[in-house]
C-alpha cells in the first residue's frame, strides 16, 4: 500500500481507486479536492456513495469522516445529490 492508505478514512480499496484515477499522493488529493476526486471515482465505480465523499474530505482535512463539521457535510450532501438522481 502507498501513501494514501496512511491517511484517515482511506483504506486499500479507496487508495486503489484513487490510483486508478491518477491520484497517488496527499498533495494530489488535496489539489484535486474531494468533490472532483469523488467524481473521478464515480466514473469507474457507480457504487461510490456519499460516505466515500465524506471520507475523501476527511482525509484532506485530517479528521475522521464522522467528525466533519455539519456545514461541510451539508455542502457535500448537496453536491452528492446532484449526481444521485
Helices and strands as residue ranges (DSSP letters): G 4-6, H 12-20, H 26-32, H 34-44, H 50-61, G 65-67, H 70-81
